[in-house]
């Protein structure tokens, strides 16, 4: 799925875009703040791919004016939004309501886990049983990563590991899923980047399955436009939607596994009426990021905010709420 953006209006405050986004088929908690060496040796390849992406960016055609988002009269812009980049669109029609630095590449933190989930769900067999390896402890410790607290030796299904990855933003779960579905981290990263290209996400690159900042803080990156494409694709999958809309999820203790209780890091879930996803992200370089969706009065909006200042763990949700409040207050035809 790719979002092709055509603009008709730009306002200085927030670079408001009124246009059409055409969809085609195809972490509030902070993960690591350390830029460690890549365990898969992808730094040279990442640099080459990033250079190619930037070269492609300069060749983009000039946007062609089109009508505004159908059914919504866009006036003004959301106020008080300090995110460095972002976008908001009608999730059904694809019409853009607002954006800021739409094609600027930025680190995205744990939003990368949305691509990991997309690939696992598309691979199918979510009842597949996977044993938590001992190596996951070393991975979490090495990168000081957010963890779902998975116990080595426990046997969980792929579905349960998706819950552990998307709700508490467990990097341990992302590591296990990538290792199982690659198989191996290098193979899974290749699949992530191939999927990004298929979706038309030409300004996106992954060097980890969870958004951890290795080999550098900016090695995994995307743009507001590309993440909108990713969000639209992921939210079309019922298995994905059912996970990210939950406030909490628990697994009772049973044969072969411990008891687990996980809370969604997305501050909109359970507090913002109509919110039903999607995923948080945070690193020192990325700051607070949120890919989100919410519905109200028959209107479903999807968007993202990147680089919100670190005023608190819910900084991304606060920025998203301001954008959503503005959009839901707009007059509709």
Secondary structure, DSSP 8 states (H G I E B T S, - for coil): ---EEEES---TTTT---EEEE------S---------TT--HHHHHHHHHHHHHHHHT----------TTEE--S--SS---SEEEEEETTT-EEEEEESTT--EE-GGGHHHHHHHHHHHH--TT-EEE--THHHHHHHHHT-------TT-EEEHHHHHHHHHTS--HHHHHHHHHHHHTSHHHHHHHHHHHHHHTT-TT-B-SSSS----SSTTSSEE-HHHHHHHHHHHTT-HHHHHHHT-SEEEE--BTTB--EEEE---TTTTTSTTEEEEEEEEETTTEEEEEEEEEETTEEEEEEEEEE--SSTTHHHHHHHHHHHHHHTSEE-
